[in-house]
Amino acid sequence: MWAGVVTSALLANVFAYLAWANGVRVLGAARTSVWNNLAPVVGIALGVLILHERFPAPLWLAVGVILAGVLLTNWPAREARAA
């Protein structure tokens, strides 16, 4: 049993590092670090979907703030018009 737990943990870490390295290669370091802020949101979503957990409203407000922050940092910049 413990061998399965250790193998699962190691494979999850290997997958996470490979995904991170690929994200840095494709998106760049700054954008990849912004997307790292979605880890708690994914954890909460999985808790709701898989474990049927119920979270209070302030937590959902925090999720909204995280999503707004990620959205704002990745929003395409408008080019300034010369006056």
SEDRENLO-968891 format. One line per field, with one value per atom (N, C-alpha, C): residue number from 1; residue in one letter; atom name; x, y, z. Coordinates in pm, whole numbers, plus 32768, in hexadecimal, padded with zeros to 4 digits. Example, Ala and Ser with C-alpha at 12.3 -4.5 7.8 and 13.67 -1.06 7.14 Angstrom:
<rs>
nr	(1, 1, 1, 2, 2, 2)
rest	(A, A, A, S, S, S)
atom	(N, CA, C, N, CA, C)
xx	(8527, 84CE, 8528, 8505, 8557, 850A)
yy	(7DC7, 7E3E, 7EB6, 7F1F, 7F96, 8003)
zz	(830C, 830C, 830C, 82C4, 82CA, 8313)
</rs>
This chain:
<rs>
nr	(1, 1, 1, 2, 2, 2, 3, 3, 3, 4, 4, 4, 5, 5, 5, 6, 6, 6, 7, 7, 7, 8, 8, 8, 9, 9, 9, 10, 10, 10, 11, 11, 11, 12, 12, 12, 13, 13, 13, 14, 14, 14, 15, 15, 15, 16, 16, 16, 17, 17, 17, 18, 18, 18, 19, 19, 19, 20, 20, 20, 21, 21, 21, 22, 22, 22, 23, 23, 23, 24, 24, 24, 25, 25, 25, 26, 26, 26, 27, 27, 27, 28, 28, 28, 29, 29, 29, 30, 30, 30, 31, 31, 31, 32, 32, 32, 33, 33, 33, 34, 34, 34, 35, 35, 35, 36, 36, 36, 37, 37, 37, 38, 38, 38, 39, 39, 39, 40, 40, 40, 41, 41, 41, 42, 42, 42, 43, 43, 43, 44, 44, 44, 45, 45, 45, 46, 46, 46, 47, 47, 47, 48, 48, 48, 49, 49, 49, 50, 50, 50, 51, 51, 51, 52, 52, 52, 53, 53, 53, 54, 54, 54, 55, 55, 55, 56, 56, 56, 57, 57, 57, 58, 58, 58, 59, 59, 59, 60, 60, 60, 61, 61, 61, 62, 62, 62, 63, 63, 63, 64, 64, 64, 65, 65, 65, 66, 66, 66, 67, 67, 67, 68, 68, 68, 69, 69, 69, 70, 70, 70, 71, 71, 71, 72, 72, 72, 73, 73, 73, 74, 74, 74, 75, 75, 75, 76, 76, 76, 77, 77, 77, 78, 78, 78, 79, 79, 79, 80, 80, 80, 81, 81, 81, 82, 82, 82, 83, 83, 83)
rest	(M, M, M, W, W, W, A, A, A, G, G, G, V, V, V, V, V, V, T, T, T, S, S, S, A, A, A, L, L, L, L, L, L, A, A, A, N, N, N, V, V, V, F, F, F, A, A, A, Y, Y, Y, L, L, L, A, A, A, W, W, W, A, A, A, N, N, N, G, G, G, V, V, V, R, R, R, V, V, V, L, L, L, G, G, G, A, A, A, A, A, A, R, R, R, T, T, T, S, S, S, V, V, V, W, W, W, N, N, N, N, N, N, L, L, L, A, A, A, P, P, P, V, V, V, V, V, V, G, G, G, I, I, I, A, A, A, L, L, L, G, G, G, V, V, V, L, L, L, I, I, I, L, L, L, H, H, H, E, E, E, R, R, R, F, F, F, P, P, P, A, A, A, P, P, P, L, L, L, W, W, W, L, L, L, A, A, A, V, V, V, G, G, G, V, V, V, I, I, I, L, L, L, A, A, A, G, G, G, V, V, V, L, L, L, L, L, L, T, T, T, N, N, N, W, W, W, P, P, P, A, A, A, R, R, R, E, E, E, A, A, A, R, R, R, A, A, A, A, A, A)
atom	(N, CA, C, N, CA, C, N, CA, C, N, CA, C, N, CA, C, N, CA, C, N, CA, C, N, CA, C, N, CA, C, N, CA, C, N, CA, C, N, CA, C, N, CA, C, N, CA, C, N, CA, C, N, CA, C, N, CA, C, N, CA, C, N, CA, C, N, CA, C, N, CA, C, N, CA, C, N, CA, C, N, CA, C, N, CA, C, N, CA, C, N, CA, C, N, CA, C, N, CA, C, N, CA, C, N, CA, C, N, CA, C, N, CA, C, N, CA, C, N, CA, C, N, CA, C, N, CA, C, N, CA, C, N, CA, C, N, CA, C, N, CA, C, N, CA, C, N, CA, C, N, CA, C, N, CA, C, N, CA, C, N, CA, C, N, CA, C, N, CA, C, N, CA, C, N, CA, C, N, CA, C, N, CA, C, N, CA, C, N, CA, C, N, CA, C, N, CA, C, N, CA, C, N, CA, C, N, CA, C, N, CA, C, N, CA, C, N, CA, C, N, CA, C, N, CA, C, N, CA, C, N, CA, C, N, CA, C, N, CA, C, N, CA, C, N, CA, C, N, CA, C, N, CA, C, N, CA, C, N, CA, C, N, CA, C, N, CA, C, N, CA, C, N, CA, C, N, CA, C, N, CA, C, N, CA, C, N, CA, C)
xx	(8051, 8000, 8056, 80BC, 8110, 815F, 8180, 81C8, 8170, 80F0, 8092, 8085, 8082, 8078, 80F5, 816A, 81E8, 81F3, 81D0, 81D5, 8176, 80FF, 809D, 80CF, 8107, 813B, 81AE, 8209, 827B, 824E, 81F1, 81C1, 8178, 812C, 80E6, 814A, 81B5, 821B, 8264, 8284, 82C7, 826E, 81EF, 8190, 8185, 817E, 8171, 81EB, 8262, 82DB, 82E7, 82C1, 82C4, 825F, 81E9, 8184, 81B5, 81F4, 8229, 8295, 82F2, 835F, 8328, 82C4, 8287, 823F, 81FC, 81B9, 821C, 828E, 82F5, 8329, 833B, 836F, 830B, 828B, 8225, 81F9, 81DC, 81A3, 8209, 8279, 82DA, 82C8, 8330, 832F, 82C5, 82B5, 8256, 81C6, 81A0, 8115, 80FD, 8161, 8151, 813E, 8187, 8178, 80EE, 80B3, 802B, 7FCA, 7FD9, 7F7E, 7F8F, 8000, 8015, 7FB3, 7F7F, 7F1D, 7E98, 7E84, 7E08, 7E08, 7E79, 7E80, 7E16, 7E03, 7D9A, 7D0E, 7CF8, 7C74, 7C58, 7CBC, 7CAB, 7C90, 7CD9, 7CC3, 7C36, 7C05, 7B7D, 7B17, 7B2B, 7ACE, 7ACB, 7B3F, 7B42, 7B00, 7B11, 7ACE, 7A37, 7A05, 7974, 7942, 798A, 795B, 796D, 79DE, 79FB, 79D0, 79EC, 79D0, 794B, 7907, 7886, 788E, 78FA, 790B, 78BA, 7897, 7851, 78AA, 78BC, 7912, 78BF, 78E7, 789C, 78AF, 7856, 7857, 78DB, 791A, 7999, 7A05, 7A03, 7A64, 7A4A, 79CD, 79AB, 79CD, 79C4, 79EF, 7A86, 7AD1, 7B62, 7B82, 7B36, 7B49, 7B32, 7ACB, 7AAF, 7B20, 7B5A, 7BCA, 7C43, 7C5E, 7CCF, 7CB8, 7C40, 7C23, 7C2A, 7BFA, 7C02, 7C93, 7CE5, 7D73, 7DBA, 7DA1, 7DDE, 7DAC, 7D2C, 7CF5, 7D30, 7D3A, 7D6F, 7E02, 7E50, 7EDE, 7EF7, 7E99, 7EAA, 7E59, 7E15, 7DC3, 7E1E, 7DFA, 7E4F, 7E5C, 7ED5, 7EEE, 7EC5, 7E86, 7E63, 7EDA, 7EEF, 7F5C, 7F30, 7F87, 7F65, 7F66, 7EFF, 7EF6, 7F44, 7F89, 7FD1, 7F6D, 7F73, 7F13, 7F3E)
yy	(7F89, 8000, 807E, 8082, 80F9, 8110, 80A5, 80B5, 80FD, 80DF, 8123, 81B7, 81D7, 8262, 82AF, 8274, 82B6, 82C7, 8260, 8268, 82D3, 82D8, 833D, 83C9, 83DD, 8461, 848A, 842E, 844E, 846E, 841F, 8439, 84BE, 84E0, 8561, 85D3, 85C7, 8630, 863B, 85C9, 85CB, 860E, 85E9, 8626, 86BC, 86E5, 8774, 87C1, 878C, 87D3, 87D8, 876C, 876D, 87D2, 87D7, 8838, 88C6, 88DE, 8963, 898B, 8930, 894E, 8969, 891E, 8936, 89BD, 89E0, 8A61, 8AD5, 8AC6, 8B2E, 8B3A, 8AC8, 8AC9, 8B0B, 8AED, 8B1E, 8BAD, 8BC7, 8C47, 8CAC, 8C7C, 8CD4, 8CCD, 8CF4, 8CE7, 8D3C, 8DB8, 8E13, 8DE2, 8DBB, 8D8C, 8D06, 8CAE, 8C2D, 8C40, 8C9E, 8CB5, 8CEB, 8D39, 8D6A, 8CF5, 8C98, 8C26, 8BC9, 8BCF, 8B7E, 8BA5, 8C1F, 8C4B, 8C01, 8BB8, 8B6D, 8AE8, 8AC2, 8A42, 8A38, 8A9F, 8A93, 8A8A, 8AD0, 8ACC, 8A40, 8A01, 8978, 8919, 892C, 88D9, 88E7, 8961, 8979, 893B, 894E, 8916, 887D, 883F, 87AD, 8781, 87CF, 87AE, 87B1, 8811, 881B, 87AB, 8796, 8734, 86A3, 8684, 85F8, 85D4, 862D, 860E, 8647, 8693, 86CE, 8726, 8770, 87CB, 884A, 888A, 890A, 8973, 89E0, 8A4A, 8AC8, 8B19, 8B94, 8BFE, 8C5F, 8CC9, 8D17, 8D37, 8D81, 8D37, 8CB4, 8C67, 8C78, 8C78, 8C8C, 8D1A, 8D79, 8E01, 8E04, 8DBA, 8DB1, 8D71, 8D0B, 8CCB, 8D32, 8D83, 8DEB, 8E50, 8E75, 8ED3, 8E97, 8E18, 8DD4, 8DD0, 8DA8, 8DA1, 8E2B, 8E91, 8F19, 8F45, 8F24, 8F48, 8F04, 8E84, 8E3B, 8E72, 8E8F, 8EC6, 8F4F, 8FA5, 902B, 902A, 8FD2, 8FCE, 8F93, 8F47, 8F0C, 8F53, 8FC0, 900A, 9048, 9040, 907D, 9114, 9143, 91D4, 9220, 9291, 92E7, 933E, 9354, 93AC, 943D, 948D, 9519, 9563, 95B2, 9602, 9684, 96A9, 9729, 979A, 97FF, 986D, 98D8)
zz	(8000, 8000, 8000, 8058, 8060, 7FE1, 7F9C, 7F1D, 7EB8, 7EB8, 7E5F, 7E81, 7F01, 7F2C, 7F03, 7F1C, 7EF8, 7E61, 7E16, 7D84, 7D51, 7D87, 7D5D, 7D7B, 7DF1, 7E17, 7DBD, 7DA1, 7D4B, 7CBD, 7C89, 7C01, 7BF9, 7C60, 7C61, 7C62, 7CB0, 7CB3, 7C2F, 7BF2, 7B71, 7B09, 7B07, 7AA9, 7AC1, 7B40, 7B60, 7B31, 7B48, 7B1D, 7A86, 7A43, 79B0, 7978, 79B4, 7988, 79A1, 7A13, 7A33, 79CF, 79B4, 7956, 78CB, 78A0, 781E, 781C, 7889, 7892, 7889, 78CB, 78C4, 7836, 77F4, 776B, 770C, 771B, 76BF, 76E2, 7760, 778A, 77BC, 77E9, 782B, 78C1, 7909, 799B, 79DF, 79B2, 79F5, 79E7, 796F, 795C, 79A1, 79A1, 79E3, 7A79, 7AB5, 7B45, 7B67, 7B0C, 7B23, 7B24, 7AC6, 7AC0, 7B38, 7B7B, 7BF2, 7C61, 7C5C, 7CBF, 7CB3, 7C48, 7C37, 7C83, 7CBE, 7D07, 7D76, 7DC9, 7E2F, 7DF2, 7D84, 7D43, 7D10, 7CD5, 7CA4, 7D19, 7D87, 7DFD, 7E35, 7E3A, 7E6B, 7E0C, 7D8A, 7D27, 7D31, 7D41, 7D4F, 7DD0, 7E3B, 7EB9, 7EAB, 7E60, 7E4A, 7DF0, 7D81, 7D1E, 7D4A, 7D86, 7DA7, 7E34, 7E95, 7F21, 7F51, 7EFB, 7F1C, 7F9A, 7FA6, 8016, 8000, 806D, 8066, 80A8, 8061, 8093, 80AB, 810D, 812A, 80BE, 80BD, 8058, 8054, 80C7, 80BD, 806E, 8071, 8023, 7F8E, 7F68, 7EDB, 7EAE, 7F09, 7EEB, 7ED2, 7F23, 7F0F, 7E89, 7E62, 7DDF, 7D71, 7D80, 7D1D, 7D13, 7D85, 7D85, 7D3F, 7D59, 7D16, 7C80, 7C57, 7BC8, 7B86, 7BCA, 7B94, 7B85, 7BE8, 7BE0, 7B6D, 7B5C, 7AEC, 7A67, 7A5F, 79E4, 79C4, 7A28, 7A12, 79EA, 7A25, 7A03, 7979, 7947, 78C2, 7856, 787C, 781C, 77B3, 7734, 76CE, 76E2, 76DA, 76ED, 7670, 7683, 7611, 75F3, 7574, 754D, 755E, 7598, 75AE, 7529, 7513, 7497, 74AA, 7443, 7447, 7436, 748B, 7484, 7424)
</rs>
